[in-house]
Amino acid sequence: MENRITQKDFKIGQIVTCVKNSSNYDNMTIGKEYKIRDLDYHFPYSICVNDDRKNGGFFPIEIFVDEIKELRHKKINEILK
């Protein structure tokens, strides 16, 4: 099992919520939901969404997920299969 959440853990059309922000991504709002527009194997640790200015772009997965929580959930699902 890979120890990091990647774009393979998401689907186009899925809704994700911004959980953290930085000066590099000031056009994203914490707590706001964004719809995934694209996934590209060239960017395994990023997903494409429209930001608050309606500009599409690839943003790091880490601003959308609590990675520890997601890894626990992923591991539980693998055990239950």
Contact map, one row per residue, 1 for C-alpha under 8 A:
111000000000000000000000000000000000000000000000000000000000000000000000000000000
111110000000000000000000000000000000000000000000000000000000000000000000000000000
111110000000000000000000000000000000000000000000000000000000000000000010000000000
011111000000000000000000000000000000000000000000000000000000000000100010000000000
011111111000000000000000000000000000000000001000000000000000100000100110000000000
000111111100000000000000000000000000000000011100000000000000100000000000000000000
000011111100000000000000000000000000001110111110000000000000100000000000000000000
000011111110000000000000000000000000000000010000000000000000000000000000000000000
000011111110000000000000000000000000000000000000000000000000000000000000000000000
000001111111010000000000000000000000000000000000000000000000000000000000000000000
000000011111110000000000000000000001001000000000000000000000000000000000000000000
000000000111110000000000000000000011111000000000000000000000000000000000000000000
000000000011111000000000000000000011100000000000000000000000000000000000000000000
000000000111111100000000000000000011000000000000000000000000000000000000000000000
000000000000111110000000000000001111000000000000000000000000000000000000000000000
000000000000011111000000000000001111000000000000000000000000000110000000000000000
000000000000001111100000000001111100000000000000000000000000000110000000000000000
000000000000000111111000000111111100000000000000000000000000001110000000000000000
000000000000000011111000000001100000000000000000000000000000001111000000000000000
000000000000000001111100000001000000000000000000000000000000011100000000000000000
000000000000000001111111110111000000000000000000000000000000001000000000000000000
000000000000000000011111110000000000000000000000000000000000000000000000000000000
000000000000000000001111110000000000000000000000000000000000000000000000000000000
000000000000000000001111110000000000000000000000000000000000000000000000000000000
000000000000000000001111111100000000000000000000000000000000000000000000000000000
000000000000000000001111111110000000000000000000000000000000000000000000000000000
000000000000000000000000111110000000000000000000001110000000000000000000000000000
000000000000000001001000111111010000000000000000001100000000000000000000000000000
000000000000000001001000011111110000000000000000000100000000000000000000000000000
000000000000000011111000000111110000000000000000000000000000000000000000000000000
000000000000000011100000000011111000000000000000000000000000000000000000000000000
000000000000000011000000000111111100000000000000000000000000000000000000000000000
000000000000001111000000000000111110000000000000000000000000000000000000000000000
000000000000001111000000000000011111000000000000111000000000000000000000000000000
000000000001111100000000000000001111100000000000110000000000000000000000000000000
000000000011111100000000000000000111111000000011110000000000000000000000000000000
000000000001100000000000000000000011111000000011110000010000000000000000000000000
000000000001000000000000000000000001111100000011100000000000000000000000000000000
000000100011000000000000000000000001111110100111000000000000000000000000000000000
000000100000000000000000000000000000011111110010000000000000000000000000000000000
000000100000000000000000000000000000001111110000000000000000000000000000000000000
000000000000000000000000000000000000000111110000000000000000000000000000000000000
000000100000000000000000000000000000001111111110000000000100000000000000000000000
000001110000000000000000000000000000000111111100000000000000000000000000000000000
000011100000000000000000000000000000000000111110000000000001100000000000000000000
000001100000000000000000000000000000001000111111000000000111100000000000000000000
000000100000000000000000000000000001111100101111100000001111100000000000000000000
000000000000000000000000000000000001111000000111110000011110000000000000000000000
000000000000000000000000000000000111110000000011111000011110000000000000000000000
000000000000000000000000000000000111100000000001111111111000000000000000000000000
000000000000000000000000001100000100000000000000111111111000000000000000000000000
000000000000000000000000001110000000000000000000011111100000000000000000000000000
000000000000000000000000001000000000000000000000011111100000000000000000000000000
000000000000000000000000000000000000000000000000011111110000000000000000000000000
000000000000000000000000000000000000000000000000011111111000000000000000000000000
000000000000000000000000000000000000100000000001111001111100000000000000000000000
000000000000000000000000000000000000000000000011111000111110000000000000000000000
000000000000000000000000000000000000000000100111100000011111000000000000000000000
000000000000000000000000000000000000000000000111100000001111101000000000000000000
000000000000000000000000000000000000000000001110000000000111111100000000000000000
000011100000000000000000000000000000000000001110000000000011111110000000000000000
000000000000000000010000000000000000000000000000000000000001111111100000000000000
000000000000000001111000000000000000000000000000000000000011111110000000000000000
000000000000000111110000000000000000000000000000000000000001111111000000000000000
000000000000000111100000000000000000000000000000000000000000111111100100000000000
000000000000000000100000000000000000000000000000000000000000010111111100000000000
000110000000000000000000000000000000000000000000000000000000010011111110000000000
000000000000000000000000000000000000000000000000000000000000000001111111000000000
000000000000000000000000000000000000000000000000000000000000000001111111100000000
000010000000000000000000000000000000000000000000000000000000000011111111110000000
001110000000000000000000000000000000000000000000000000000000000000111111111000000
000000000000000000000000000000000000000000000000000000000000000000011111111100000
000000000000000000000000000000000000000000000000000000000000000000001111111110000
000000000000000000000000000000000000000000000000000000000000000000000111111111000
000000000000000000000000000000000000000000000000000000000000000000000011111111100
000000000000000000000000000000000000000000000000000000000000000000000001111111110
000000000000000000000000000000000000000000000000000000000000000000000000111111111
000000000000000000000000000000000000000000000000000000000000000000000000011111111
000000000000000000000000000000000000000000000000000000000000000000000000001111111
000000000000000000000000000000000000000000000000000000000000000000000000000111111
000000000000000000000000000000000000000000000000000000000000000000000000000011111
